[in-house]
Amino acid sequence: MTPSWILDILAAVMLLVAAVSAGRLLVSRPWAGSAGDADIDVAHLLMGIAMAGMLVASLSTLPNDVWDVIFAVLTGWFGWRVYRESRGEGARVLADGCHMPHLVHSAAMLYMFVAIGAPAAAGGGMGAMGGGGSAMQTLEAPVVAFIFALWLIGYVVLDLDRLTGPGHARGSYFAPPAVVPAHAALVGATAGSGAVGLAAASAAPAGSGGSVATAPAGATGPGQPAAGGDGTGAGSGVPADSARTILLGPKVAAGCRIAMGVTMAFMLIIMI
């Protein structure tokens, strides 16, 4: 027996993940040709909606057959992405690959929709079986569900370790922050006053003739808000850029992945 309020909370978390993923897609604008992992955000968006519908019957959107096709396509897509990564990284892609966790998520979702019992599939998913004295619907081939649950928990532990442990943010799985050269930072710091400090000139790379290109007053680097007279930023550019940076940050993506992995593992375990 699973209390319905637990399923309601998990469904709300999944809707939050879907909303965050939709926001990341709107901010990153993949249709405009900007770089990014739009396929991961699309997968998180679809999984969040589908899992919310499985947890709470009133949130169900598409028929199970449609979800079967969607997650079969996602599984094939991420399988191809993992294959491409493995050609350069080999077996290390199983732990460090950017798309391997999403392949497992997609395959687990496909398994749940295919293997769920017929009564639950006809009655709106597992959410209708969560409380009120009714037994939770089970999955066929429970050994497969157990393996998927362990696999998902393993990636959750790995994500948590990389979020809290220093020195683990490497590769495409957690993109490291961009490093600004010292001379560029010094030039940018002094450009607002129209002067270039002696330290900036001495930090210029060899072969440049000792010259440092100066920027016009008020100029900033790519992705940086225009600075005002007080150095806090002009207009509302700072809050907008800060929100965009936070939303597209790797920790937000990891948080969505952790929430989805925990919820999916919980669903698999209670349906064994």
C-alpha atoms as a printed R data frame, in Angstrom:
    type eleno elety resid chain resno      x      y       z
1   ATOM     1    CA   MET     A     1  0.000  0.000   0.000
2   ATOM     2    CA   THR     A     2  1.352  3.410  -0.978
3   ATOM     3    CA   PRO     A     3 -0.217  6.576   0.529
4   ATOM     4    CA   SER     A     4 -1.688  8.746  -2.179
5   ATOM     5    CA   TRP     A     5 -0.057 11.884  -0.775
6   ATOM     6    CA   ILE     A     6  3.387 10.457  -1.597
7   ATOM     7    CA   LEU     A     7  2.340  9.971  -5.188
8   ATOM     8    CA   ASP     A     8  0.903 13.504  -5.266
9   ATOM     9    CA   ILE     A     9  4.201 14.989  -4.049
10  ATOM    10    CA   LEU     A    10  6.228 13.026  -6.581
11  ATOM    11    CA   ALA     A    11  3.833 14.051  -9.355
12  ATOM    12    CA   ALA     A    12  4.275 17.713  -8.363
13  ATOM    13    CA   VAL     A    13  8.067 17.292  -8.458
14  ATOM    14    CA   MET     A    14  7.831 15.774 -11.934
15  ATOM    15    CA   LEU     A    15  5.698 18.668 -13.153
16  ATOM    16    CA   LEU     A    16  8.325 21.033 -11.727
17  ATOM    17    CA   VAL     A    17 11.043 19.160 -13.634
18  ATOM    18    CA   ALA     A    18  8.959 19.429 -16.803
19  ATOM    19    CA   ALA     A    19  8.475 23.185 -16.246
20  ATOM    20    CA   VAL     A    20 12.206 23.738 -15.633
21  ATOM    21    CA   SER     A    21 13.054 21.740 -18.759
22  ATOM    22    CA   ALA     A    22 10.589 23.787 -20.806
23  ATOM    23    CA   GLY     A    23 12.192 26.957 -19.424
24  ATOM    24    CA   ARG     A    24 15.649 25.714 -20.369
25  ATOM    25    CA   LEU     A    25 14.433 25.087 -23.918
26  ATOM    26    CA   LEU     A    26 12.922 28.564 -24.173
27  ATOM    27    CA   VAL     A    27 16.079 30.231 -22.846
28  ATOM    28    CA   SER     A    28 18.568 28.201 -24.881
29  ATOM    29    CA   ARG     A    29 16.524 28.653 -28.106
30  ATOM    30    CA   PRO     A    30 17.690 25.500 -29.926
31  ATOM    31    CA   TRP     A    31 15.524 26.371 -32.928
32  ATOM    32    CA   ALA     A    32 17.739 29.432 -33.457
33  ATOM    33    CA   GLY     A    33 20.826 27.247 -33.848
34  ATOM    34    CA   SER     A    34 22.266 27.773 -30.366
35  ATOM    35    CA   ALA     A    35 24.419 25.001 -28.959
36  ATOM    36    CA   GLY     A    36 23.185 22.899 -26.060
37  ATOM    37    CA   ASP     A    37 21.700 19.597 -25.034
38  ATOM    38    CA   ALA     A    38 18.188 20.297 -26.269
39  ATOM    39    CA   ASP     A    39 17.487 16.579 -26.650
40  ATOM    40    CA   ILE     A    40 18.078 16.072 -22.903
41  ATOM    41    CA   ASP     A    41 15.709 18.901 -22.014
42  ATOM    42    CA   VAL     A    42 13.069 17.530 -24.384
43  ATOM    43    CA   ALA     A    43 13.445 14.096 -22.797
44  ATOM    44    CA   HIS     A    44 13.108 15.559 -19.286
45  ATOM    45    CA   LEU     A    45 10.031 17.517 -20.362
46  ATOM    46    CA   LEU     A    46  8.301 14.446 -21.817
47  ATOM    47    CA   MET     A    47  9.321 12.170 -18.950
48  ATOM    48    CA   GLY     A    48  8.084 14.643 -16.359
49  ATOM    49    CA   ILE     A    49  4.668 14.867 -18.006
50  ATOM    50    CA   ALA     A    50  4.419 11.104 -18.499
51  ATOM    51    CA   MET     A    51  5.498 10.232 -14.942
52  ATOM    52    CA   ALA     A    52  3.109 12.767 -13.421
53  ATOM    53    CA   GLY     A    53  0.294 11.089 -15.359
54  ATOM    54    CA   MET     A    54  1.377  7.661 -14.143
55  ATOM    55    CA   LEU     A    55  1.474  8.813 -10.525
56  ATOM    56    CA   VAL     A    56 -1.836 10.712 -10.533
57  ATOM    57    CA   ALA     A    57 -4.581  9.576 -12.890
58  ATOM    58    CA   SER     A    58 -6.072 13.063 -13.269
59  ATOM    59    CA   LEU     A    59 -2.767 14.282 -14.755
60  ATOM    60    CA   SER     A    60 -2.721 11.643 -17.488
61  ATOM    61    CA   THR     A    61 -2.327 13.194 -20.941
62  ATOM    62    CA   LEU     A    62 -1.592 10.752 -23.768
63  ATOM    63    CA   PRO     A    63 -2.620  7.099 -24.239
64  ATOM    64    CA   ASN     A    64 -0.055  4.511 -23.205
65  ATOM    65    CA   ASP     A    65  0.454  3.409 -26.821
66  ATOM    66    CA   VAL     A    66  1.555  6.930 -27.748
67  ATOM    67    CA   TRP     A    67  4.002  7.019 -24.845
68  ATOM    68    CA   ASP     A    68  5.347  3.651 -26.011
69  ATOM    69    CA   VAL     A    69  6.265  5.184 -29.351
70  ATOM    70    CA   ILE     A    70  7.712  8.344 -27.782
71  ATOM    71    CA   PHE     A    71 10.000  6.497 -25.397
72  ATOM    72    CA   ALA     A    72 10.989  3.960 -28.028
73  ATOM    73    CA   VAL     A    73 12.170  6.891 -30.170
74  ATOM    74    CA   LEU     A    74 13.991  8.476 -27.221
75  ATOM    75    CA   THR     A    75 15.650  5.163 -26.358
76  ATOM    76    CA   GLY     A    76 16.862  4.744 -29.923
77  ATOM    77    CA   TRP     A    77 18.070  8.357 -30.079
78  ATOM    78    CA   PHE     A    78 20.081  8.198 -26.871
79  ATOM    79    CA   GLY     A    79 21.366  4.764 -27.819
80  ATOM    80    CA   TRP     A    80 22.817  6.322 -30.953
81  ATOM    81    CA   ARG     A    81 24.301  9.198 -28.948
82  ATOM    82    CA   VAL     A    82 25.908  6.760 -26.490
83  ATOM    83    CA   TYR     A    83 27.313  4.740 -29.402
84  ATOM    84    CA   ARG     A    84 28.932  7.870 -30.817
85  ATOM    85    CA   GLU     A    85 30.421  8.727 -27.434
86  ATOM    86    CA   SER     A    86 31.735  5.187 -26.937
87  ATOM    87    CA   ARG     A    87 33.733  5.393 -30.173
88  ATOM    88    CA   GLY     A    88 35.943  7.993 -28.536
89  ATOM    89    CA   GLU     A    89 35.771  7.081 -24.851
90  ATOM    90    CA   GLY     A    90 35.189  3.334 -24.852
91  ATOM    91    CA   ALA     A    91 33.705  1.699 -21.759
92  ATOM    92    CA   ARG     A    92 34.203  4.877 -19.722
93  ATOM    93    CA   VAL     A    93 31.034  6.220 -21.330
94  ATOM    94    CA   LEU     A    94 29.014  3.979 -18.975
95  ATOM    95    CA   ALA     A    95 29.962  6.226 -16.042
96  ATOM    96    CA   ASP     A    96 31.193  9.495 -17.569
97  ATOM    97    CA   GLY     A    97 29.091  9.656 -20.705
98  ATOM    98    CA   CYS     A    98 26.750 12.611 -21.054
99  ATOM    99    CA   HIS     A    99 23.881 10.629 -22.565
100 ATOM   100    CA   MET     A   100 24.147  7.224 -20.876
101 ATOM   101    CA   PRO     A   101 21.904  8.160 -17.901
102 ATOM   102    CA   HIS     A   102 19.250  9.419 -20.292
103 ATOM   103    CA   LEU     A   103 19.397  6.194 -22.257
104 ATOM   104    CA   VAL     A   104 18.684  4.287 -19.035
105 ATOM   105    CA   HIS     A   105 15.864  6.695 -18.139
106 ATOM   106    CA   SER     A   106 14.261  6.345 -21.567
107 ATOM   107    CA   ALA     A   107 14.567  2.556 -21.572
108 ATOM   108    CA   ALA     A   108 13.107  2.363 -18.046
109 ATOM   109    CA   MET     A   109 10.137  4.505 -19.088
110 ATOM   110    CA   LEU     A   110  9.571  2.342 -22.156
111 ATOM   111    CA   TYR     A   111  9.694 -0.772 -19.967
112 ATOM   112    CA   MET     A   112  7.168  0.647 -17.488
113 ATOM   113    CA   PHE     A   113  4.645  1.556 -20.154
114 ATOM   114    CA   VAL     A   114  5.016 -1.784 -21.930
115 ATOM   115    CA   ALA     A   115  5.142 -4.003 -18.836
116 ATOM   116    CA   ILE     A   116  2.459 -2.366 -16.693
117 ATOM   117    CA   GLY     A   117 -0.577 -4.562 -16.040
118 ATOM   118    CA   ALA     A   118 -3.569 -4.287 -18.342
119 ATOM   119    CA   PRO     A   119 -5.999 -2.962 -15.668
120 ATOM   120    CA   ALA     A   120 -3.695 -0.063 -14.817
121 ATOM   121    CA   ALA     A   121 -3.082  0.716 -18.469
122 ATOM   122    CA   ALA     A   122 -6.825  0.866 -19.081
123 ATOM   123    CA   GLY     A   123 -7.626  2.771 -15.897
124 ATOM   124    CA   GLY     A   124 -5.238  5.699 -16.223
125 ATOM   125    CA   GLY     A   125 -1.949  4.387 -14.851
126 ATOM   126    CA   MET     A   126 -0.607  3.644 -11.429
127 ATOM   127    CA   GLY     A   127 -1.972  6.839  -9.903
128 ATOM   128    CA   ALA     A   128 -5.450  5.309  -9.832
129 ATOM   129    CA   MET     A   129 -4.057  2.432  -7.781
130 ATOM   130    CA   GLY     A   130 -2.123  4.498  -5.236
131 ATOM   131    CA   GLY     A   131 -4.535  4.914  -2.374
132 ATOM   132    CA   GLY     A   132 -8.072  4.384  -1.178
133 ATOM   133    CA   GLY     A   133 -7.478  0.799  -0.170
134 ATOM   134    CA   SER     A   134 -6.462 -0.408  -3.641
135 ATOM   135    CA   ALA     A   135 -3.319 -2.394  -4.297
136 ATOM   136    CA   MET     A   136 -0.546 -0.942  -6.425
137 ATOM   137    CA   GLN     A   137 -0.441 -2.328  -9.941
138 ATOM   138    CA   THR     A   138  2.560 -4.567 -10.724
139 ATOM   139    CA   LEU     A   139  4.906 -4.851 -13.680
140 ATOM   140    CA   GLU     A   140  5.634 -7.905 -15.756
141 ATOM   141    CA   ALA     A   141  9.205 -9.265 -15.621
142 ATOM   142    CA   PRO     A   142  9.909 -7.795 -12.147
143 ATOM   143    CA   VAL     A   143 13.594 -8.762 -12.371
144 ATOM   144    CA   VAL     A   144 13.975 -6.201 -15.158
145 ATOM   145    CA   ALA     A   145 12.319 -3.582 -12.955
146 ATOM   146    CA   PHE     A   146 14.721 -4.393 -10.123
147 ATOM   147    CA   ILE     A   147 17.748 -4.073 -12.415
148 ATOM   148    CA   PHE     A   148 16.521 -0.739 -13.752
149 ATOM   149    CA   ALA     A   149 15.902  0.518 -10.195
150 ATOM   150    CA   LEU     A   150 19.438 -0.375  -9.114
151 ATOM   151    CA   TRP     A   151 20.879  1.220 -12.251
152 ATOM   152    CA   LEU     A   152 18.928  4.417 -11.675
153 ATOM   153    CA   ILE     A   153 19.954  4.593  -8.028
154 ATOM   154    CA   GLY     A   154 23.571  4.144  -9.089
155 ATOM   155    CA   TYR     A   155 23.380  7.188 -11.373
156 ATOM   156    CA   VAL     A   156 21.660  9.187  -8.614
157 ATOM   157    CA   VAL     A   157 24.539  8.390  -6.240
158 ATOM   158    CA   LEU     A   158 27.046  9.323  -8.947
159 ATOM   159    CA   ASP     A   159 25.286 12.633  -9.575
160 ATOM   160    CA   LEU     A   160 25.182 13.450  -5.870
161 ATOM   161    CA   ASP     A   161 28.874 12.603  -5.529
162 ATOM   162    CA   ARG     A   162 29.783 14.873  -8.417
163 ATOM   163    CA   LEU     A   163 27.668 17.707  -7.089
164 ATOM   164    CA   THR     A   164 29.248 17.625  -3.631
165 ATOM   165    CA   GLY     A   165 32.758 16.323  -4.336
166 ATOM   166    CA   PRO     A   166 35.433 18.731  -5.577
167 ATOM   167    CA   GLY     A   167 37.335 17.869  -8.715
168 ATOM   168    CA   HIS     A   168 34.668 15.643 -10.234
169 ATOM   169    CA   ALA     A   169 33.160 18.187 -12.628
170 ATOM   170    CA   ARG     A   170 34.886 17.145 -15.799
171 ATOM   171    CA   GLY     A   171 34.038 16.122 -19.316
172 ATOM   172    CA   SER     A   172 30.657 16.631 -20.956
173 ATOM   173    CA   TYR     A   173 28.746 15.077 -18.061
174 ATOM   174    CA   PHE     A   174 29.358 18.174 -15.925
175 ATOM   175    CA   ALA     A   175 30.768 20.936 -18.116
176 ATOM   176    CA   PRO     A   176 33.510 22.837 -16.256
177 ATOM   177    CA   PRO     A   177 33.131 26.632 -16.045
178 ATOM   178    CA   ALA     A   178 34.915 28.667 -18.669
179 ATOM   179    CA   VAL     A   179 38.273 30.048 -17.558
180 ATOM   180    CA   VAL     A   180 38.927 33.682 -18.451
181 ATOM   181    CA   PRO     A   181 42.624 34.471 -19.103
182 ATOM   182    CA   ALA     A   182 44.173 36.822 -16.592
183 ATOM   183    CA   HIS     A   183 45.132 39.425 -19.178
184 ATOM   184    CA   ALA     A   184 41.602 39.433 -20.601
185 ATOM   185    CA   ALA     A   185 40.093 39.947 -17.165
186 ATOM   186    CA   LEU     A   186 42.463 42.835 -16.453
187 ATOM   187    CA   VAL     A   187 41.730 44.486 -19.770
188 ATOM   188    CA   GLY     A   188 38.005 44.137 -19.191
189 ATOM   189    CA   ALA     A   189 38.310 45.572 -15.689
190 ATOM   190    CA   THR     A   190 40.103 48.695 -16.901
191 ATOM   191    CA   ALA     A   191 38.221 49.194 -20.167
192 ATOM   192    CA   GLY     A   192 35.373 51.049 -18.453
193 ATOM   193    CA   SER     A   193 37.711 53.931 -17.583
194 ATOM   194    CA   GLY     A   194 39.394 53.884 -20.985
195 ATOM   195    CA   ALA     A   195 42.803 52.982 -19.566
196 ATOM   196    CA   VAL     A   196 44.828 49.788 -19.734
197 ATOM   197    CA   GLY     A   197 46.918 48.993 -16.673
198 ATOM   198    CA   LEU     A   198 50.567 48.075 -16.787
199 ATOM   199    CA   ALA     A   199 49.743 44.648 -15.340
200 ATOM   200    CA   ALA     A   200 47.421 43.910 -18.258
201 ATOM   201    CA   ALA     A   201 50.096 44.840 -20.772
202 ATOM   202    CA   SER     A   202 52.684 42.676 -19.071
203 ATOM   203    CA   ALA     A   203 50.243 39.737 -18.991
204 ATOM   204    CA   ALA     A   204 49.706 39.821 -22.764
205 ATOM   205    CA   PRO     A   205 50.658 36.577 -24.499
206 ATOM   206    CA   ALA     A   206 53.982 36.295 -26.236
207 ATOM   207    CA   GLY     A   207 53.957 37.084 -29.918
208 ATOM   208    CA   SER     A   208 51.427 39.872 -29.623
209 ATOM   209    CA   GLY     A   209 54.114 42.548 -29.712
210 ATOM   210    CA   GLY     A   210 53.269 43.655 -26.220
211 ATOM   211    CA   SER     A   211 50.115 45.380 -27.423
212 ATOM   212    CA   VAL     A   212 46.783 44.920 -25.770
213 ATOM   213    CA   ALA     A   213 43.563 45.681 -27.571
214 ATOM   214    CA   THR     A   214 41.451 48.116 -25.633
215 ATOM   215    CA   ALA     A   215 37.675 48.051 -25.527
216 ATOM   216    CA   PRO     A   216 35.487 51.139 -25.704
217 ATOM   217    CA   ALA     A   217 34.064 52.490 -22.500
218 ATOM   218    CA   GLY     A   218 31.198 50.366 -21.192
219 ATOM   219    CA   ALA     A   219 32.083 47.376 -23.352
220 ATOM   220    CA   THR     A   220 31.789 43.976 -21.856
221 ATOM   221    CA   GLY     A   221 32.647 40.445 -22.810
222 ATOM   222    CA   PRO     A   222 30.287 37.921 -24.370
223 ATOM   223    CA   GLY     A   223 27.329 37.059 -22.178
224 ATOM   224    CA   GLN     A   224 28.138 39.790 -19.630
225 ATOM   225    CA   PRO     A   225 25.641 42.536 -18.819
226 ATOM   226    CA   ALA     A   226 26.553 46.100 -19.580
227 ATOM   227    CA   ALA     A   227 27.952 47.766 -16.483
228 ATOM   228    CA   GLY     A   228 26.505 51.003 -15.216
229 ATOM   229    CA   GLY     A   229 28.265 53.823 -13.502
230 ATOM   230    CA   ASP     A   230 28.014 52.090 -10.147
231 ATOM   231    CA   GLY     A   231 29.269 48.770 -11.504
232 ATOM   232    CA   THR     A   232 26.012 46.965 -10.732
233 ATOM   233    CA   GLY     A   233 24.750 46.723 -14.276
234 ATOM   234    CA   ALA     A   234 22.432 48.899 -16.313
235 ATOM   235    CA   GLY     A   235 18.728 48.307 -16.535
236 ATOM   236    CA   SER     A   236 17.306 44.853 -15.882
237 ATOM   237    CA   GLY     A   237 20.043 42.985 -17.777
238 ATOM   238    CA   VAL     A   238 21.724 41.638 -14.642
239 ATOM   239    CA   PRO     A   239 18.676 39.786 -13.231
240 ATOM   240    CA   ALA     A   240 17.787 38.402 -16.668
241 ATOM   241    CA   ASP     A   241 21.317 37.202 -17.389
242 ATOM   242    CA   SER     A   242 21.685 35.778 -13.896
243 ATOM   243    CA   ALA     A   243 18.429 33.841 -14.205
244 ATOM   244    CA   ARG     A   244 19.484 32.542 -17.614
245 ATOM   245    CA   THR     A   245 22.883 31.477 -16.295
246 ATOM   246    CA   ILE     A   246 21.344 29.686 -13.323
247 ATOM   247    CA   LEU     A   247 18.649 27.982 -15.407
248 ATOM   248    CA   LEU     A   248 21.150 26.702 -17.970
249 ATOM   249    CA   GLY     A   249 23.719 25.706 -15.356
250 ATOM   250    CA   PRO     A   250 24.851 22.080 -15.133
251 ATOM   251    CA   LYS     A   251 23.666 21.813 -11.524
252 ATOM   252    CA   VAL     A   252 20.078 22.557 -12.543
253 ATOM   253    CA   ALA     A   253 20.241 19.811 -15.181
254 ATOM   254    CA   ALA     A   254 21.771 17.466 -12.619
255 ATOM   255    CA   GLY     A   255 19.030 18.320 -10.120
256 ATOM   256    CA   CYS     A   256 16.356 17.432 -12.682
257 ATOM   257    CA   ARG     A   257 18.167 14.189 -13.461
258 ATOM   258    CA   ILE     A   258 18.449 13.305  -9.755
259 ATOM   259    CA   ALA     A   259 14.771 14.014  -9.070
260 ATOM   260    CA   MET     A   260 13.743 11.968 -12.081
261 ATOM   261    CA   GLY     A   261 16.031  9.066 -11.180
262 ATOM   262    CA   VAL     A   262 14.768  8.911  -7.583
263 ATOM   263    CA   THR     A   263 11.115  9.065  -8.651
264 ATOM   264    CA   MET     A   264 11.557  6.499 -11.397
265 ATOM   265    CA   ALA     A   265 13.388  4.089  -9.087
266 ATOM   266    CA   PHE     A   266 10.647  4.505  -6.466
267 ATOM   267    CA   MET     A   267  7.963  3.747  -9.048
268 ATOM   268    CA   LEU     A   268  9.784  0.640 -10.229
269 ATOM   269    CA   ILE     A   269 10.340 -0.662  -6.711
270 ATOM   270    CA   ILE     A   270  6.734 -0.285  -5.507
271 ATOM   271    CA   MET     A   271  5.454 -1.925  -8.690
272 ATOM   272    CA   ILE     A   272  7.664 -5.039  -8.416
